[in-house]
Amino acid sequence: MELVRSLDPITSRPDLVMVLGGDGAMRASSHRLGRRTVPVLGVNLGRVGFLAAVAPERAVAVLE
């Protein structure tokens, strides 16, 4: 689990990436993952939510 804001590449091999933020956080996380094929769940804490489409109150239900 990594709970930091960074632009450095993700070097570990996660099973799932859960992004808490908005579309900008989703784009940054995608960039950090590079070409790795990893499921990404975006929990929208921003304003728009085109990429991070899961509302915070639905995050647990979506994970289940």
N, C-alpha and C positions, 0 to 999 in steps of 0.2 A: 504494500500500500504506500502510495506516495501522495502526500498532502502538501505539495509545494507548487508555487507558480514559477514556471521556468520555460525557457525555450530550448533547453538542451535536449538532444535526442534521448528517447527512452531506450535504455540498453537492456532492460530485463525482458522477460518473455511472459507478459501478462495473459491470463485467460479471458479477461474482460477489462475494459477501461470504462469507468464511470466518471463522466465529466459534470461537475457542478458549476454552472455558469450559463452563459448565453452562447450565441452563435460564434462570437469571437473566441471563446474558450474551446468550442468544438473545432474550429479551424486550427487553432494553435496545437491542440492535442493530436489532430490528424497529421499535422506537419511533423510533430515530434515522433510519431509512430513510423513515419516514412512509408515504405512499401509493405510493412507487416500487415498480415490479415488478422485483425483482432476485432471482435465485436465491440462497439462503442455505444454506450447508453448516455444520452445527453439529458440531464435534468435542468430544465430551464429556470435559471435564477435571474435572467436578463429581462429585456422588454419585448423582443420580437418572437424569438423561438422558432424560426424556420428549421434550423438544424437540431437544436436542443429542444425537442418537442414534448418531453414528458414533464408534466407539472409536478412540483415537489411533493404534493399530497398523494400523488399516484405512483411515486418511485418504488415503494415497497411492493405494491401489487404488480407492477410491471416486472420487477425482478423475480417474483415468484412464478 
